Amino acid sequence: MKYRTLVLLTFLAAPALSAQLKPVPAPNAADRANVERLERSLAHDSMEGRGTATLGSTKAARFLANEMKKVGLVSAGDSGFYQRVPMFMPLPRPADTSAAGRGNTNPVPGGRGGTRVITAPRAPDPEACQPRDSRGGSLYPAQKTAYDSLMRMYLARAARGDTIDSLPVGGRGRGGAPGGGGRGAQAPVARPTRLPSLADLDTVPMERRRNAVNVVGMIPGSDPVLKNEVILVLSHYDHLGMRAPATPGGDSVFNGADDDAAGTVAVLEIARLLKKSGSPKRTIVFANMTGEETGLIGTNWFIAHPAFPLTQIVAGFEIEMIGRPDSLAGGPGKAWLTGYERSTMGDMLKQYGIAIVPDVRPTQSFFTRSDNIGLARRGIVAHTLSTFNLHTDYHQLSDDVDKVDFDHMTAVIHSGAEAVRHLADGPKPEWHTGCSPQAPAQGGRGAGGR
Ligand SMILES: [Zn+2]
């Protein structure tokens, strides 16, 4: 058979075949050169570590909006691709020189100066939603024992008169800018703080207003019914910014090549691939959030001011730290999904042959440590895809682009694009009974950042 006829037949047969196997048009292959271009731009020193509400993050946001435009997304912010997040720089509080202040190694942001506030431990989730450890054993008994002893301590302290904060904590203190804890009479570091509304910006002197934005674009759905359902694909583009170099001329930029420039690149490349492979049935919103490292500020603002009513968002798919392979997930090209056991999303994607496995380090509670948890606590089935292998460059100046494995990252992005295509055109994921995380208490905070 002449080569040309063979190609034609294959070309004609291929879609029919994939239609049987995969009922949706598979996106073209992720483009390694484009992935590298985007990653090297975002993790470059000129982005100044993309600290929230800094010039560096403004540069990054401009770059991202421009890329979304180039890909052909429809803008979905309140100002083009930008969703403005009102922030200001509070006046630094004077160092608390009182005995209580000096002894207090862990001042709580927003807490009363020098007062030690204790928080209630969070009850472990039902056993049915708990991931299995490497030997297949349940983590629940250990978590329950830990919870019981923490609760006993909490109640004893409350009885002793310590100031209690009844709102359970979710990871605060593990993210955020370095230098939060004070030793001796150090003035707490003033950092950009979110205002309740855009209108409140007018109450702040101009010089203390800070520019912060989420970058949001979308591909409208084509199905007359399903177009009203939304898949939210997100990452956080902010990182830790800069600090004074330890030695003259030393490194001063937290480039955050893995955290989370890698996930932000994935969102852009997935948008490009989905845009090229035919309009999806459901609407897909692509969002690069700000303020994750300082407490999910951008995501919480998006949740309070969503591009679509939260009830229309049927799934959240976050990508976080996919720059390096994780041997526990099976090595290069393989990724894990946080909270896999909680909903049908993981198994559904696996059935389509996508290289995704359950979270390989369940004791790290990654499910509650990134933007997805803000959405999940509002009932939206939301998980994070990652290949973070606990490398020691995490939140260090050394999280640089020369440590990124672009073949691995490109392969994971391709899996991500396939996953989003199925979420947009296939069945929507559902929580397993009793496995959607507890909604935050009224006025409660979201979780902390990673
Ligand atoms: Zn991160």
Residues whose N, C-alpha, C, O or C-beta is under 5 A from the ligand:
A	BS01	ZN	D259 D260 R450
